[in-house]
Amino acid sequence: MDLRDENLEKYILEHIDSEPEYLKELVRDTNLYTLKPRMLSGHLQGRILKMFCSMMSVERILEIGTFTGYSALCMAEALPETGELHTIEINDEMEDFLLQLFEKRDPSAKIKLHIGDAIQIIPTIDGWFDVVFMDGNKRHYVEYYETVMPKLRLGGLIIADNTLWDGHVLEETRDAQTVGIQKFNDLIMSDDRVEKVIIPVRDGMTLIRKIKN
Ligand SMILES: C[S@@+](CC[C@H](N)C(=O)[O-])C[C@H]1O[C@@H](n2cnc3c(N)ncnc32)[C@H](O)[C@@H]1O
């Protein structure tokens, strides 16, 4: 069974929670105004992220890599009134778009946008996180992991995206993004502080649960 089969994908999308109308609009805007619209999570992954956040009874979420805000809005759906989602985007050209989007779609201002490099910004955010969604530059997943682990509560979950990198993880290569993901996958495998499982959805998603400090 090929999970990328278009008919199967259509069937899946017809049999899961529907994509809210405002997110469909965001997909259209992302296609119109950005050069790499494929970076957006999309319907299936967005619903998966929301469900994991709900199952974790999240109060505080961290996201590395906001892009056009799709995954941030999906995860924020799971937050209680008192909850917060901190999302970090390095590309400052996205700032005006994101501030306007969050003002419109997140009226209670649970989403806190940080513009800059996640590796610099994470240590400046106070408090623990229940869930971290790692979706930034694939070259730096190892550094992101080392930076977020001290901030992840015991029992907390890291969801790392693109960890199969279109199958390139099987290749011997010098491509920096592939090497970044391979090193990350090897590090997670050898880290006994965490439980880990790779879900072969889309481009691969690793679930990493902290079980030891
Ligand atoms: C795959 S996109 C994120 C997609 C988004 N999470 C979604 O699902 O819709 C990756 C984003 O990470 C950003 N990025 C790359 N390196 C970063 C870093 N060090 N800190 C923060 N953001 C970073 C990129 O500019 C890009 O917008």
PDBQT file of the ligand as one rigid body, heavy atoms in Angstrom, charges set to zero:
ROOT
HETATM    1  C1  LIG A 301       8.769  23.692   6.626  1.00  0.00    +0.000 C 
HETATM    2  S1  LIG A 301       8.590  25.379   6.986  1.00  0.00    +0.000 S 
HETATM    3  C2  LIG A 301       7.495  25.388   8.372  1.00  0.00    +0.000 C 
HETATM    4  C3  LIG A 301       6.084  24.993   7.996  1.00  0.00    +0.000 C 
HETATM    5  C4  LIG A 301       5.070  25.224   9.089  1.00  0.00    +0.000 C 
HETATM    6  N1  LIG A 301       5.498  24.664  10.358  1.00  0.00    +0.000 N 
HETATM    7  C5  LIG A 301       3.785  24.562   8.687  1.00  0.00    +0.000 C 
HETATM    8  O1  LIG A 301       3.634  23.376   8.970  1.00  0.00    +0.000 OA
HETATM    9  O2  LIG A 301       2.950  25.191   8.034  1.00  0.00    +0.000 OA
HETATM   10  C6  LIG A 301      10.139  25.741   7.757  1.00  0.00    +0.000 C 
HETATM   11  C7  LIG A 301      10.250  27.180   8.256  1.00  0.00    +0.000 C 
HETATM   12  O3  LIG A 301      11.322  27.224   9.211  1.00  0.00    +0.000 OA
HETATM   13  C8  LIG A 301      11.950  28.468   9.109  1.00  0.00    +0.000 C 
HETATM   14  N2  LIG A 301      13.289  28.358   9.756  1.00  0.00    +0.000 N 
HETATM   15  C9  LIG A 301      14.408  27.800   9.246  1.00  0.00    +0.000 A 
HETATM   16  N3  LIG A 301      15.415  27.831  10.140  1.00  0.00    +0.000 NA
HETATM   17  C10 LIG A 301      14.899  28.411  11.261  1.00  0.00    +0.000 A 
HETATM   18  C11 LIG A 301      15.445  28.731  12.542  1.00  0.00    +0.000 A 
HETATM   19  N4  LIG A 301      16.727  28.458  12.839  1.00  0.00    +0.000 N 
HETATM   20  N5  LIG A 301      14.656  29.337  13.452  1.00  0.00    +0.000 NA
HETATM   21  C12 LIG A 301      13.356  29.617  13.149  1.00  0.00    +0.000 A 
HETATM   22  N6  LIG A 301      12.787  29.334  11.953  1.00  0.00    +0.000 NA
HETATM   23  C13 LIG A 301      13.537  28.736  11.025  1.00  0.00    +0.000 A 
HETATM   24  C14 LIG A 301      11.971  28.737   7.608  1.00  0.00    +0.000 C 
HETATM   25  O4  LIG A 301      12.172  30.108   7.310  1.00  0.00    +0.000 OA
HETATM   26  C15 LIG A 301      10.598  28.192   7.182  1.00  0.00    +0.000 C 
HETATM   27  O5  LIG A 301       9.631  29.220   7.145  1.00  0.00    +0.000 OA
ENDROOT
TORSDOF 0
